Amino acid sequence: MKIIGYSERGAMNALFYEMAFDKKTGEENMREFLKLAKIENSEKFSDFEIYNEFSLSEFGNPDLVIIAKREDNVRVVFFIEAKVSACNGFRINTAYNNYEKNCDTSNLFYQIKQKEAFFNVRREIPTHTEESASIDTIMGPRNIGNNPVVRKFADYLKECSEAEYIAIIPTVSCETDERWKKKFPNLKIVFWEDLYDKFKGIEPFIETIEYNQAEDPKTVSKKLKSQIMNKL
C-alpha cells in the first residue's frame, strides 16, 4: 500500500510520520532534522512528541509542533511552519515584504509571530478549568477560545521552558537581502532541498516530493515544475 500526499502537508506528513513510526532510527532522524535547522546541541534531545496541525485558536494553527526533552531535562517546543514553491517559486524576501505591507494570516512571518506571541504569554492564558479571556500580546489582544482540545493543548505547552521557531521553505540561497533577520533573529530555516538530500532513506517522503512535480505544458521543453521545491 502506498500513500502520496499533496504539497507541504503531504511532504510534512510523509517525513514526520515515518520518523515517528521508525522505532530504530526515528529519534536519530529527528535529531538530524534539528541539526539541519542549526538547533544548538541537537544531539542532546530525546523523547520527541509530534503534534500535527493542532489549533491555538487566535494564536494560529502551527503546521507542526515538536516537543522534546533536552539532556538537562528542559522541555523545549519547536514551532514549525512550512511553505512551498507552488510551481512558481518561493522568495523569502517577498514573504517578508508582504508581511510588512499587510496582515495576511497565511504569511510565513505572520504565522511565526503568532507563535512567538503565544509562547511569550503562555502562562498568563487561563487554564482549561478557568473562564477564557483575552490576553494582551505583541500582536494585540488574543483569546485561546473555549474549544476543550485547544485549551488542553495550550495547557500542555505551558510546561515547556523554551521555544524554537523553524521554517521549512524552498532554497533561497540566491537572496542576499536579509532584513527579515533583524525582526526574526530566532527564526531557523530548513530547505526542502536539503531534507530531500538528507532523508533519501525515508521512501514515502522521497516519493511524495518526486510525485509533486510535473511537466510544464506552457513550455516547449515541458520542463518539470515542482509544487514543493525551487530547485529540482
Secondary structure, 3 states (H helix, E strand, C coil): CCCCCCHHHHHHHHHHHHHHHCCCCHHHHHHHHHHHCCCCCHHHEEEEEEEECCCCHHHCCCCEEEEEEECCCCEEEEEEEECCCCCCCCCHHHHHHHHHHCCCCCCHHHHHHHHHHHHHHHHHCCCCCCCCCCEEECCEEECCCCCHHHHHHHHHHCCCCEEEEEEEECCCCCCCCCCHHHHCCCEEEEEHHHHHHHCCCCHHHHHHHHHCEEECCCCCCCCEEECCCCCC
